[in-house]
Every structure is written in structure tokens, then in C-alpha cells.
Amino acid sequence: MPDQKPGRVLNRRQVLGMFGAGAAVGATLPAPAQAAADLRSWDVQVDVLVVGSGAAGVSAAIEARSLRASVLLLESLPRFGGASAMSGGVVYAGGGTALQKALGVEDSVEAMYNFLAQAGGAHPALDKVQVYCEESPAHFDWLVAQDIPFSEKFTGAKGLPMGDESLYFSGTELAWPARELASPAPRGHVPGVPGMNGGRRLMEALLARAEFLGVELRAGIPARRLITESDGRVVGLVAGTEEETLNIKARAGIVLAAGGFVHNPEMLRRHAPELADCAVPWGNIGDRGDAVNMGISVGAAALRMHQGFAIAPVYPPENVLAGILVNSSGQRLISEESYHGVLGEAIAYHQSGRAWLITDQRSAYAGLVDNVLPAVTANSIGDIAEQLSLPKGSLQHTVAYYNRFAAIGEDPMFRKSVKHLRPLQGPPYTAWDLSVKNAFFAAHTFGGLHTTVDGCVLNGYGDEIPGLYAAGRTSAGLPTAPYLASGLSVGDCTFFGRRAGRAAVVGGCA
């Protein structure tokens, strides 16, 4: 087996350089489940087998090992960390965490619940939202206990902190209508390390903890198919390559936590064509849906396969939010200060993937930026509209209406805050292309296996599949579209990964 140090995780630059390699890996579906009766012998036996080394898988392994179970964790890629190591490492937590209290932030479980339950799309997983909010302070304490560093520093800047601040408004809490549905509070908890290194630092800490507890970590070993008994119980896994396979028995259970399917073009086109249109598949190159398909092969139901995180590259810098976001009809579509996941969902899912940010001289991007390009620049709004082939008079009417009320500090349509509200006046005017195919429009998936709050995988009839658990982006967890805040995914992975690992040991499923 490859000799891998648990602390070796993929950084953003490495992963971006491997995008091309991801296509070469292929997107073949795992084979149907193997009947245990057809096996001659088991090559490896363990209490709990975890598939995937991101935040969900490692958290599951830590929890299972803490309950004195023997744990084997498999990673298909040569390095550990998964998509979590690429992330900002933000954990969305609230309800009065130790960090919130230390910084004098008032928050409550009720306020956090109201935000997650009411500010997003239809049909949130309310059972998961409830337990996550109730146990959020204790979960943050658990993260601290894993030696993840958090500084007692807050920043009011919009976007992921570039310094060592650990608490910020990571989502759309301050934008309308969210701020009227729930009391806003900063809930983005990020490791206090400079730059975009929070995900790497988080995974280094979790992997080190897993290794310290005695979790066996093996990299470069892909999972191929589940092994089942005649009664449907999942009892093991076939892993390895065509040349060398391992039949691994899991005496207590298997936790599938191998990410989503953003790097499987076939699955994207089938389930989430809106995400397939986005310019950048954002995630670990191992996110090919293998674990999702393995679950489906034994009868698991899948939920929200069409949903995902479409990331509109609007800000930084924050000054551009004084501009207006318009669709192909020349009309505003949302409050521009909304979280970029909310903006992205509005464009990708509800505007046929097309939108433009209209700025004036004061609100324009300063110089060239990497994530978005100017579509047209002109000295009048009419010229902008003509060059974009917008309906006659539509953009002029939109800007005139916006300017009329912005001049008196009002936004009747979307109630943009005064901080980002002022008339567009003073050429040159620029229309920045925010189309999903032309801008740096990143995306990853939210759909996955249907699970209980304890990670037990359910079939199409709502019955638990014995011996099978799932967490992270392999499951349909806490995140839904529109994505309300950075940290919901990593928070979901660590929290529900722990619950899945615990359930696998104590027999959470029948």
C-alpha cells in the first residue's frame, strides 16, 4: 500500500493544476453489489470502514475510533484531505458558541434555526437543521478539542478573511429578506490562519487526530463495490484496482463519505445540467459520484441531485456591490449584496445562466480581474443596452428607477443596505459578464444519498439499509440551494460525519 503521511493534503493550486487529470480518471459507474456468499475469503476485517478522507470521512473515523472500534479509512487519491482541504475551512456555527461569546456576539439557537429554515429555498431538511442548531455550540467545542486553531478576532469585511480573523458574516444574513426573517449574527468560524489556508489547516488537524487515535489510513485505494448479505445487509467492500483487489469486511458498518459528483460530466448532465454549464467544476478530482452510485446500487434513495453551489464571482472588491445585477431583459433580479451562493443560484437556475453587473466609474472593478471580464463599456446606459441587445428601453428604465430611489437612500425592490446604495452616474459605464459559461463561475453538488440525522442510509421506501451510512456531499445533508452561507458544507461534514461514525459503532441502523 502507498505510504502516505496523514498531514499531506491538496492545496488549491495543486488541485487546479490537476483539473485536466480529473478527466483522465474517468467517470465509470461502480459495479453492482457483490454477494457475500460468492466470496471465498476476506482479506481484511475491521469494525468500521470509512470511504473518503475529507472532513466528513475523517470526522466519522475519529468518532468511531473514540468509541474503541477498529477503523480503516480508504482514500482513492494519492493524498488525503478531499475537497475540504481545498475549501476556506469555514464552519458555520452559532447559537452561542464559545468564540461568539468571547467576542461579545449575541446569538441564539432560535435565530440560527430561523435563518437556515426560512431564508433559503423550499423544503429544507428541518430535522437536520434543528439538531445542528441545537448542538452547534458543543460541536464548535469539539472542533477546538481537535486542535483546530481559532483566534478571538472578528472582521466585518465581506468575504473570507485574508488575515487571521476567525469570526465573520459568512453568508447572506445581512441581506434582505434574510435580515428580516432572523436576527443576524456572524456565524462563519474559520481557522485563524492568514490567507485561504483554513481548509488545509482544518484537515491537517483532523487527520493528525485520526492518526493519533489509531485510525488506519490508506491512500490510493479506490472503492469499487459494496458487499451484501442475502437479506440486504451491507457487510463489506471490494476495493483496489483490477490487478489487485481487497475484500474488506466491516463488522459494524460502512460510512460512505467520498464527496459529490461535480467531476463526473455524465452525472452532472443527467442530474444537474445547470451546474454542468458552469465554467469551473469546483471540488476534489475524486468527486465522481462513486460513493453515491454505490449506495444506489444497493437500493438507496437519492435526494436533491439537481442542487448545488453555483458561485457567482461578484465580489471582492466590495465596492462593486453599488452596481446593479440585471438579466437578459434588462431588469434587476436580486439584492446585489446577497451572498455569492444566493447570487449564483439566481443566475444559474432562474436566469438561464446569463446576467451582467452594471457599474459606473466609482463602482467598477479597479483594473483587470481574474474572475470576470467586461462585456461592453460605453458612455451611456443606452449604449450599454444596445450593445448587449437588451429589450429597447428596459435597462434605461431599470437604471432610472434605481437611481431615483437610491438618491434618497431607498431600494423598494430589494432593500439593498445604504452601505451599498447610491445612484449609478458618471461614465464610463461597464457591463461585466456574469454568465455561468464566461465568468469564473465555480460549482459543486449537494445531491446525494437520503440519510437520517444519524447518517443511516434510507431506501426508496424510507427503510434503513442495515450496515450502510453516509455523510458529507455523498449524502443529501444540510446544504440546499440556494446556498446561504460559507461553512454550511464543512459544518455539515464534520457534524453529521461524527454522527454517522457513532451510529456505525452503536448500531444506528437495524
C-alpha positions in Angstrom: 0.0 0.0 0.0 1.2 3.5 -0.7 3.0 5.1 2.3 1.2 8.3 3.0 1.5 10.9 5.7 -1.9 11.9 7.0 -1.0 15.6 7.0 -0.4 15.7 3.3 -3.4 17.5 1.8 -4.1 19.1 -1.5 -4.0 22.9 -1.7 -5.9 25.0 -4.2 -3.1 25.5 -6.6 -2.3 21.7 -6.7 -5.9 20.9 -7.3 -6.4 23.5 -10.0 -3.4 22.1 -11.8 -5.0 18.7 -11.6 -8.3 19.6 -13.3 -7.1 18.1 -16.5 -6.1 14.9 -14.8 -9.6 14.6 -13.4 -11.0 14.0 -16.8 -8.5 11.2 -17.4 -9.5 9.4 -14.3 -12.8 8.6 -15.9 -16.4 8.5 -14.7 -17.4 4.9 -14.9 -20.1 3.7 -12.6 -19.2 1.3 -9.8 -20.2 -2.3 -10.5 -23.4 -3.7 -8.8 -23.0 -5.0 -5.3 -21.2 -8.2 -4.7 -22.9 -11.1 -2.9 -21.1 -12.1 0.3 -21.9 -15.8 -0.4 -19.8 -15.7 -3.6 -16.6 -14.6 -1.7 -14.0 -17.2 -0.9 -12.5 -15.2 1.9 -12.0 -11.8 3.5 -8.6 -10.1 3.0 -9.2 -7.5 5.8 -11.6 -7.3 8.7 -12.4 -4.2 10.7 -15.3 -2.8 12.8 -15.9 0.3 10.8 -14.8 1.1 7.2 -14.8 4.7 6.1 -14.6 5.6 2.4 -13.2 9.1 1.8 -10.7 11.3 3.6 -12.4 14.7 3.6 -13.9 16.4 6.7 -16.9 14.0 6.8 -14.9 10.8 6.5 -12.2 11.8 8.9 -14.7 13.1 11.5 -16.6 9.8 11.2 -13.4 7.9 11.7 -12.4 9.9 14.7 -15.8 9.4 16.3 -15.9 5.7 15.6 -12.4 5.2 16.9 -13.2 7.2 20.1 -15.8 4.5 20.8 -13.0 2.0 20.7 -13.9 0.5 17.3 -11.2 -0.6 14.9 -11.4 1.8 11.9 -10.0 1.7 8.4 -10.2 4.8 6.2 -9.7 4.4 2.4 -8.9 7.3 0.0 -9.0 6.7 -3.7 -6.5 9.5 -4.5 -2.8 9.5 -3.6 -3.3 12.2 -0.9 -5.7 12.8 2.0 -7.9 15.8 2.6 -10.6 15.6 -0.1 -12.5 18.8 -1.2 -12.4 20.0 2.4 -8.7 20.7 2.1 -9.4 23.0 -0.9 -12.1 24.9 1.0 -11.7 28.0 3.1 -12.2 25.7 6.1 -15.2 27.7 7.3 -17.6 26.0 9.7 -21.0 27.6 10.0 -21.7 27.5 13.7 -23.9 29.6 16.1 -26.4 29.6 18.9 -23.8 31.0 21.3 -20.5 29.3 20.5 -17.6 29.9 22.8 -16.0 32.2 20.1 -19.2 34.2 19.7 -19.4 34.7 23.5 -15.7 35.7 23.7 -16.3 38.4 21.1 -19.5 39.7 22.7 -21.7 38.4 19.9 -25.3 37.7 20.8 -26.9 34.7 19.1 -29.4 32.0 19.8 -30.4 28.6 18.6 -33.8 30.0 17.6 -32.2 32.8 15.5 -29.9 30.4 13.8 -32.7 28.0 13.1 -34.9 30.7 11.7 -32.2 31.8 9.3 -31.5 28.3 8.0 -35.1 27.2 7.9 -36.6 30.3 6.4 -34.1 32.3 4.4 -33.3 29.5 1.8 -35.2 27.6 -0.7 -38.2 25.3 -0.3 -38.1 22.0 1.6 -35.0 22.3 3.8 -34.1 19.3 5.9 -35.7 20.6 9.0 -34.8 17.6 11.2 -31.1 18.1 10.3 -31.4 21.9 10.7 -32.9 21.5 14.2 -30.3 19.1 15.6 -27.4 21.0 14.0 -28.5 24.3 15.5 -29.2 22.8 18.9 -25.8 21.2 19.1 -23.8 23.8 17.3 -22.0 25.3 20.3 -21.0 21.8 21.5 -19.8 20.9 18.0 -17.6 24.0 17.9 -16.1 22.9 21.3 -15.3 19.5 19.7 -13.5 21.2 16.8 -11.4 23.2 19.2 -10.6 19.9 21.0 -9.2 18.6 17.8 -6.6 21.3 17.9 -8.1 23.4 15.1 -6.9 27.0 15.9 -9.4 29.7 16.2 -8.5 33.3 17.1 -10.6 35.6 19.2 -10.8 38.1 16.3 -13.8 39.4 14.3 -13.9 41.1 10.9 -16.9 42.9 9.3 -15.4 42.7 5.8 -17.5 40.9 3.3 -15.9 37.6 2.1 -13.5 35.1 3.6 -11.0 36.8 5.9 -7.5 37.1 4.5 -5.9 37.8 7.9 -6.1 35.6 11.0 -9.6 36.6 12.0 -11.8 33.6 12.9 -15.4 35.1 13.0 -17.3 36.9 10.3 -20.6 37.1 8.5 -20.1 34.2 6.1 -23.4 34.3 4.4 -26.5 36.3 3.4 -27.6 37.2 7.0 -27.4 40.9 6.4 -29.1 41.0 3.0 -32.8 41.3 2.5 -35.0 39.3 3.1 -32.8 37.2 5.4 -32.2 40.1 7.9 -35.9 40.4 8.5 -36.5 36.7 8.9 -33.9 36.1 11.6 -31.7 38.2 13.9 -28.4 38.4 12.0 -25.2 37.2 13.7 -21.8 36.3 12.5 -21.5 32.5 12.3 -18.6 31.9 10.0 -16.0 30.2 12.1 -12.7 29.8 10.2 -9.3 28.7 11.5 -7.2 31.7 12.4 -4.5 31.4 9.7 -3.7 34.0 7.1 -4.7 33.6 3.5 -7.0 31.0 2.1 -5.4 28.2 4.1 -8.2 27.4 6.6 -9.3 24.2 4.8 -5.8 22.8 4.7 -5.2 23.6 8.4 -8.5 22.1 9.4 -7.8 18.9 7.6 -4.2 18.7 8.9 -5.7 18.8 12.4 -8.4 16.3 11.8 -6.0 13.8 10.1 -3.5 14.2 12.9 -6.2 13.4 15.4 -7.3 10.4 13.5 -3.8 9.1 13.3 -3.1 9.7 17.0 -6.3 7.7 17.9 -5.1 4.8 15.8 -7.3 5.1 12.7 -5.7 3.1 9.8 -5.4 5.5 6.9 -4.7 4.1 3.4 -4.5 6.3 0.3 -4.6 5.3 -3.4 -7.1 2.6 -2.9 -10.4 3.2 -4.8 -13.7 1.7 -3.5 -15.2 -0.5 -6.2 -18.4 -2.2 -5.0 -20.3 -2.9 -1.8 -20.7 -6.5 -0.5 -24.1 -7.5 0.8 -25.7 -10.5 2.6 -28.8 -12.1 1.1 -31.1 -10.1 3.5 -29.7 -6.8 2.1 -27.3 -6.0 4.9 -24.1 -4.3 3.8 -21.2 -6.2 5.3 -18.2 -5.2 3.3 -16.5 -3.6 0.3 -14.4 -4.6 -2.7 -11.6 -2.1 -3.1 -8.4 -1.7 -5.1 -7.6 -1.9 -8.7 -8.4 -4.5 -11.4 -5.0 -6.0 -10.9 -5.1 -6.1 -7.1 -8.4 -6.2 -5.1 -9.2 -6.4 -1.4 -12.3 -7.9 0.1 -12.8 -5.8 3.3 -15.3 -6.9 5.9 -16.9 -4.2 8.1 -18.3 -6.0 11.1 -20.2 -2.9 12.4 -20.8 -0.7 9.3 -19.5 1.2 6.3 -19.6 5.0 6.1 -19.6 6.4 2.6 -18.1 9.9 2.6 -16.4 10.3 -0.7 -17.8 13.6 -1.9 -20.2 14.6 -4.6 -20.1 14.2 -8.4 -19.0 17.5 -9.8 -16.2 15.8 -11.7 -18.5 13.3 -13.4 -19.7 15.1 -16.5 -22.2 12.4 -17.3 -23.9 12.6 -13.9 -23.9 16.4 -14.0 -25.6 16.5 -17.4 -28.1 13.9 -16.2 -29.0 15.3 -12.7 -27.8 19.0 -12.6 -27.4 20.5 -16.1 -27.4 24.0 -14.6 -24.2 23.1 -12.8 -22.7 21.4 -15.8 -22.9 24.7 -17.6 -20.8 26.5 -15.0 -17.3 27.2 -16.1 -15.4 25.6 -13.3 -16.2 22.2 -11.6 -15.1 23.2 -8.0 -14.1 20.2 -5.9 -11.7 17.4 -5.4 -11.0 15.5 -8.6 -12.2 12.4 -6.9 -15.7 13.8 -6.7 -17.0 11.5 -9.4 -20.1 10.2 -7.6 -18.7 6.7 -7.0 -20.0 6.5 -3.4 -23.4 7.9 -4.4 -23.7 5.3 -7.1 -22.6 2.5 -4.8 -25.3 3.4 -2.4 -27.9 3.5 -5.2 -26.7 0.0 -6.3 -28.0 -1.4 -3.0 -31.3 0.3 -3.2 -30.5 3.7 -1.6 -32.7 6.7 -2.4 -31.1 9.9 -3.6 -32.3 13.4 -2.9 -31.7 16.9 -4.4 -29.5 15.6 -7.1 -30.2 18.8 -9.2 -29.0 21.1 -6.5 -25.6 22.6 -5.9 -23.4 25.6 -5.0 -23.2 27.9 -8.0 -20.7 30.6 -7.0 -21.2 34.0 -8.7 -17.8 35.8 -8.8 -19.2 39.2 -8.0 -17.0 40.4 -5.1 -14.4 41.3 -3.9 -13.9 44.2 -4.0 -17.0 45.2 -2.0 -17.4 48.5 -3.8 -18.8 46.8 -6.9 -22.0 46.0 -4.9 -23.0 49.5 -5.5 -23.7 48.4 -9.1 -26.8 46.5 -10.2 -27.2 43.0 -11.4 -29.5 42.6 -14.4 -30.8 39.8 -16.6 -31.3 39.4 -20.3 -34.5 41.5 -20.0 -32.5 44.4 -18.6 -34.2 44.0 -15.1 -32.7 43.7 -11.7 -33.1 40.2 -10.2 -31.9 40.2 -6.6 -30.2 42.3 -4.0 -26.6 42.6 -5.2 -25.2 42.4 -1.6 -26.6 38.8 -1.2 -24.2 36.0 -0.5 -22.5 34.8 -3.7 -24.1 31.4 -3.4 -27.5 33.1 -3.4 -26.5 35.3 -6.4 -25.1 32.2 -8.2 -28.3 30.2 -7.7 -30.4 33.0 -9.0 -28.3 33.3 -12.2 -27.7 29.6 -12.9 -31.1 28.3 -12.1 -33.5 31.2 -12.7 -31.9 33.4 -15.4 -30.8 30.7 -17.9 -27.2 31.2 -16.8 -27.0 34.8 -18.1 -26.5 38.1 -16.2 -24.5 41.3 -16.2 -23.2 43.6 -13.4 -23.7 47.2 -14.4 -21.2 49.6 -12.8 -20.3 53.3 -13.2 -16.9 54.8 -12.8 -16.9 54.6 -9.0 -18.2 51.1 -8.6 -16.2 49.4 -11.4 -13.5 46.8 -10.7 -10.2 48.5 -10.5 -8.2 47.3 -13.5 -8.3 43.7 -14.8 -9.6 40.9 -12.5 -9.3 37.2 -13.0 -12.8 36.1 -12.3 -14.9 38.3 -14.6 -14.5 40.2 -17.9 -16.1 43.4 -19.2 -18.7 42.6 -21.8 -19.1 46.2 -23.0 -18.0 49.7 -21.9 -19.8 52.9 -23.0 -20.5 56.5 -22.0 -24.3 56.0 -21.7 -26.7 53.4 -20.3 -28.5 53.4 -23.7 -25.3 52.4 -25.5 -24.7 49.6 -23.0 -28.2 48.3 -23.6 -27.8 48.4 -27.4 -24.5 46.6 -27.3 -26.0 43.8 -25.1 -29.1 43.6 -27.4 -31.4 44.1 -24.4 -35.1 45.0 -25.0 -35.5 48.6 -26.1 -35.6 51.0 -23.2 -35.6 48.3 -20.5 -32.1 48.9 -19.0 -32.7 52.7 -19.1 -35.9 52.3 -17.2 -34.3 50.0 -14.7 -31.4 52.4 -14.0 -33.7 55.5 -13.8 -35.9 53.8 -11.3 -33.0 52.5 -9.2 -31.3 56.0 -9.3 -34.4 57.8 -8.3 -34.8 55.9 -5.1 -31.0 55.4 -4.4 -30.7 59.2 -4.3 -32.9 59.2 -1.2 -31.4 56.1 0.3 -34.1 53.6 -0.6 -34.4 50.4 -2.7 -38.1 49.5 -2.9 -37.5 46.3 -4.9 -34.7 44.5 -3.0 -33.9 46.8 0.0 -30.2 46.9 -0.5 -28.5 48.4 2.5 -27.5 52.1 2.5 -23.8 51.0 2.6 -24.0 49.7 -0.9 -26.8 52.0 -2.2 -26.1 55.1 -4.4 -27.1 56.2 -7.9 -25.3 55.0 -11.0 -24.0 58.2 -12.5 -20.7 59.1 -14.1 -19.4 57.4 -17.2 -17.8 55.2 -18.3 -20.4 52.5 -17.6 -19.4 48.9 -17.8 -21.4 45.7 -18.2 -19.5 42.8 -16.6 -20.3 39.4 -18.0 -21.5 37.2 -15.2 -22.8 34.4 -17.4 -22.1 30.9 -16.0 -20.1 29.9 -19.1 -18.0 33.0 -19.4 -17.1 34.1 -15.9 -15.1 32.1 -13.3 -18.3 30.5 -12.2 -17.5 27.6 -9.9 -19.9 24.9 -8.8 -20.2 21.8 -6.8 -23.0 19.4 -6.0 -25.3 19.0 -3.0 -27.3 15.9 -4.1 -26.7 12.6 -2.5 -28.0 9.6 -0.6 -31.0 10.0 1.6 -30.0 9.7 5.3 -31.4 10.1 8.7 -29.9 12.6 11.2 -27.6 9.8 12.3 -26.3 9.1 8.8 -28.3 5.8 8.3 -28.9 5.4 4.5 -32.5 5.0 3.5 -34.0 3.2 0.6 -36.8 4.3 -1.7 -39.4 3.1 0.9 -37.9 5.1 3.7 -36.4 2.0 5.4 -32.9 1.9 6.7 -30.3 -0.1 4.8 -28.6 -2.1 7.5 -24.9 -1.6 7.8 -24.7 1.4 5.5 -24.1 5.1 6.5 -23.3 8.2 4.6 -22.2 11.8 5.3 -20.8 14.9 3.7 -21.5 15.5 0.0 -22.2 11.8 -0.6 -25.4 12.4 1.4 -28.2 14.9 0.9 -27.3 16.9 4.1 -27.7 20.3 5.5 -26.8 22.4 2.4 -29.5 23.1 -0.1 -29.9 25.6 -3.0 -29.7 28.5 -2.7 -26.6 28.1 -0.6 -27.0 30.5 2.3 -23.5 30.7 3.8 -20.0 29.6 3.6 -19.3 26.9 6.2 -22.6 25.1 5.9 -21.0 22.3 3.9 -17.9 21.8 6.2 -20.1 22.2 9.2 -22.4 19.6 7.9 -19.5 17.3 7.0 -17.9 17.4 10.4 -21.1 17.3 12.5 -23.0 14.6 10.6 -19.8 12.8 9.8 -19.4 12.4 13.6 -23.0 11.2 13.9 -22.5 8.6 11.1 -19.3 7.3 12.7 -21.1 7.0 16.0 -24.1 5.2 14.6 -21.9 2.8 12.7 -20.5 1.6 16.0 -23.6 1.6 18.2 -25.9 0.2 15.5 -27.9 3.2 14.5 -29.5 1.2 11.7 -31.4 -2.1 12.0 
